Amino acid sequence: MRLGDCYEEGLLKKVTPSQDMAKSSLAQAEDILKKAGDNRKMGHHDIALVLCYTAMFHAARAILFRDGVKERSHVCIGIYLKATYPELRDLANTLDAYRTSRHTTLYGLDATISVEDADEAMRTADGFIKDVRGFLSL
């Protein structure tokens, strides 16, 4: 799928840019990451990984909100970031990798998430949020 396809299929839509929504989305990302940590401590490694992805998703959405883009597709967020900001390719690839892990964790029948997987997801999500915050200068 290409960026143009995302717009043509209504999976991305131009809206009014909003710095406030970008800030709110980053705040939500940070709150979700804290919840991921709580779940990690309780031994809910699968839930921690899913929440880490969700935190990264909300951080990435902050960029779209700032740019005036509404998403209706997790896949199109990564496509948007890669097409619009080549310098964010690594972040977009990380988001896509964790999107796939989230899907396997939620819908797979044999997904096992180790403590090491959860810890790596926590570090990755924390760095992802910080990178987005720096990129947006928020």
C-alpha positions in Angstrom: 0.0 0.0 0.0 1.2 3.5 -0.8 0.5 6.8 0.9 -1.9 7.8 -1.9 -3.9 4.6 -1.4 -4.3 5.5 2.3 -5.9 8.8 1.3 -8.0 7.3 -1.5 -9.4 4.6 0.7 -10.2 7.1 3.5 -7.7 5.5 5.9 -6.0 8.9 6.1 -7.8 12.2 5.9 -6.7 15.8 6.0 -8.1 17.7 9.0 -7.2 20.9 10.8 -3.7 20.7 12.4 -3.7 20.7 16.2 -0.8 21.2 18.4 -3.1 20.6 21.4 -4.1 17.2 20.1 -0.5 16.3 19.4 0.4 17.2 23.1 -2.6 15.2 24.3 -1.7 12.2 22.2 1.9 12.3 23.6 0.5 12.5 27.2 -1.7 9.5 26.5 1.3 7.6 25.2 3.2 8.3 28.4 0.3 7.3 30.5 -0.2 4.0 28.6 3.6 3.3 28.9 3.2 3.6 32.7 0.4 1.1 32.6 2.6 -1.2 30.5 5.2 -1.0 33.3 2.6 -1.9 35.9 1.5 -4.9 33.9 5.1 -5.9 33.4 5.6 -5.8 37.2 2.6 -8.0 37.7 4.0 -10.6 35.3 1.5 -9.8 32.5 4.2 -9.7 29.8 1.7 -10.1 26.9 -0.4 -7.1 28.1 2.8 -5.1 28.7 3.9 -5.6 25.1 0.4 -4.8 23.7 0.4 -1.6 25.8 3.9 -0.7 24.6 2.7 -0.8 21.0 -0.3 1.2 22.0 1.9 3.8 23.6 4.1 4.0 20.4 0.9 4.2 18.3 -0.3 7.3 20.3 3.1 8.9 20.1 3.1 8.5 16.3 -0.4 9.8 16.0 0.9 13.0 17.7 2.9 13.7 14.5 -0.2 13.2 12.4 -2.3 15.5 14.6 0.4 18.2 14.4 0.3 17.8 10.6 -3.5 17.8 10.3 -3.9 14.1 9.4 -6.5 11.8 10.9 -5.9 8.1 10.7 -8.2 5.1 10.4 -5.5 2.5 9.9 -2.5 1.5 12.0 -0.7 0.4 8.8 -1.1 3.9 7.2 0.6 5.6 10.1 3.8 3.9 9.3 3.3 4.6 5.6 2.6 8.2 6.3 5.7 8.6 8.5 8.0 6.9 5.9 6.6 8.9 3.0 6.5 12.3 4.7 9.6 12.1 7.0 12.3 9.9 5.6 14.4 10.7 8.7 11.7 8.8 10.7 12.0 5.6 8.7 13.6 3.7 11.7 10.8 4.8 14.0 8.1 3.8 11.5 9.8 0.4 11.0 9.8 -0.1 14.8 6.1 0.8 15.0 5.4 -1.6 12.2 7.3 -4.4 13.9 5.5 -3.9 17.2 2.2 -3.7 15.4 2.8 -7.1 14.0 3.9 -8.4 17.4 0.8 -6.9 19.0 -1.4 -8.7 16.4 0.3 -12.0 17.0 0.0 -11.6 20.8 -3.7 -10.6 20.7 -4.9 -13.1 18.0 -2.3 -15.9 17.9 -3.0 -19.1 19.8 0.6 -19.9 20.8 2.1 -16.5 21.4 4.5 -16.4 24.4 5.9 -13.2 25.6 8.9 -13.5 27.9 10.0 -11.1 30.5 12.9 -10.1 28.2 10.5 -9.4 25.4 8.4 -7.2 27.7 11.5 -5.4 29.0 12.7 -4.8 25.5 9.3 -3.4 24.5 9.3 -1.1 27.5 12.7 0.3 26.5 11.8 0.6 22.9 8.5 2.4 23.6 10.2 4.8 26.1 12.8 5.7 23.5 10.1 6.0 20.8 8.1 8.4 22.8 11.2 10.5 23.6 12.2 10.6 20.0 8.8 11.7 18.9 8.7 14.4 21.6 12.1 15.6 20.4 11.0 15.6 16.8 7.9 17.6 17.6 9.9 19.9 20.1 7.2 19.3 22.7 
